[in-house]
Amino acid sequence: MMALLDLVPLTDAEYGDFAERQVAEAARQRVEAGEWTLAEAQQRARLEQADLVADRLRRRGHTFLKGVGAADGALVGWVWVGPGPLVLEQYGLCELTRVRWLGQITVRDELRGRGYGQALLTKLHEQLAAEGVEALYLRVYDWNIAARRLYARCGYEVVRQFANDAHLRKQLGPIATGSLTPR
């Protein structure tokens, strides 16, 4: 049975904590993927995530949410969704306003393997579809087997496979004429 939860915006205090966690997670992922060395990872991640840490992304259309249990309000995890980046134009998208990019989804360590990742994604998909978003894209590393399985269970398809990672897409609703039309 899938966990019932709600997605609510992070408070300013929670945002700061999320940003610091994200810097550490970005460093860990890049080291795991063999893209950065352990010695350089924290500094490079902080530079790469400078806009996140300085809180410049919320006013650029990025949304930072926490998943909480619907019954008890207990924190389950976090979700970061941003506007569709220009990189998606390589897939023939003409109208990026109807797509979003999943920057991060994280379930608290002690709750992993209990269906919360799928519950977070399901709730996010429902919320985005209600807002008129037609597709959600993301990047996932090949080494992240648990995430790859989660995305497959949730109906994501591989749009492009790279050497160490892939871009995936989840169709959220009917495509309006011209919005996701190839060039």
N, C-alpha and C positions, 0 to 999 in steps of 0.2 A: 504494500500500500504506500502511495506517495504521500510525503509529509505535506500538511497544509501550512502555508506561510504567506506572509505579506512582504512586499518590498516597500521600504520607506527611505526617503532621502537621508543621507548622513548629516549629522549636525556638524558645525564648524570644528568642534573638538574631535569628533570622530573622523572627520576628513583628514586632519593632520596625522592621526595615527595610521589611517589607511595609506596615505602618501608614503610614510616611512616604511610601512610593510611592503608596499609596492616596489620601492627602490631595492629592498633586500631580495624580493622575489624576482625582479628583473635580473639582478646580478646572478642569482642562483640558476635561473633558466639559461642564461647565456653561457655560464660555465659548463653546465650540464650538456649543452648543445655543442660545446667545443669552440664557441665563437670568441670567448674571452678567457684569459687566465684568471685564476683565483686572486692573484696579486693585484690585478687591475680592475676587477669586476665592480667593486663598490664605488670607486671613483667614476668609472664610465657609466654605471647605472644612474648615479646621482646627476651626472651631466645630461644623460639621455632623458631623464625624468624631471628636468629642471622646471618645466612649465607645470607639471603636476605638483611638485613640492612647493612652488611659489603660488599655487592656487590660481593659475591663469586659465585653466581649462574649463571651469564651470561657466565662465562668462562666454566661452566659445562653443557652447552647446553640449558639453560633456555632462553626463549624469552619473552620480555616485550614490549607490543604494546599498542598504543592508537588508538581508533577509532575516526576518524574525518569525518565530513560531506564531501562528494565528491564535492559538489558545493561550499561550503563556508569555508571548513577547520576547522569548529567549533568543539571543543572537545566534544565527545559523551560519551566516557568511556574508560576502560582499560581492557587488557587481559594479563594473565600470563600463558604461556604454557611451560611445562618442559618435559624432557625425561620420558619414561615409567618407573616408579619406580619398584623396586624388588617385592613389594607387589603384583604386577600383575601376578607374576609367580604362585600364588595360583589358578589362573584361567586357568592354563595350557598353558600359553604363553611361547614359547621357544625362540622367536625372539623379544626382546623388542625394537629393533631399528626401527621397523615399527609402533610403537604406541607412543602416547603422553599422557600426563596428564595435564588436565586443572586445574591449581592451583587457578585461580581467574578470574572471569569476573564481572565487575562492570559498571553499567550505572550511570552517574551523577544523583543525587537525583531528580533534577527538570525535568529530561527527562524521568523518569521511566513511564512505562505504555503506551509508544508511539511506541513500536515495535523496539526500538534500541537494546535491548538484543538479539532478534532474528536476527536482521541485523548483529550484531557483530559475533554471532555464525555462521551464514551462510557464512560470509566473511572468518572467520577463517577456517571453514570446507573446503571451496574452496581452500584456500591457502595451507592447510596441505595436501589435496588430490593431489594437483599439485606437492608437494614435495615427494610424494610416501608414505605418512603416511596412514595406513589402518584403524586405529581406534583411537578414542579419548576417554579417560576415565576421570572420575571425582568423587569427593565425594560431596554429598549434604546432609544437615541435613533435617530430617523429618519436623521440624518446619518451614522451608523455603518454604512455599506453592507456592509463586510466582516463585521461581527458579525451583521447581519441575514441575510446569505447563509449564514453558518455555522449559525445557529439553524434556518434553513429546511432545510438539508441534514440536520440532526440531528433533524428531525421536530417542531420547536416550532410551535405554532399561536398566532395572535394572539387574545388574549382580549378586549383592549380597545385601540383605537387612540385616542391623544390627539393634540393639535395638533402636538407635536414629538417624541413618543416613544410607545412601546406597552408593554403588559404581555403577555408571552408565557408559554405553558405547554407543558411536555413531560409527557405521560402516561408513567409509568414501570412501571406494573403494573395489574392488575385493581383496579377500585374495589370495596372491600368495602362491603357494604350499609350505608348510613347514614353513611359516613365523609365522602364528598364530595357528599352529597345536598343539593340546593337547599332553602332554607327555604320 
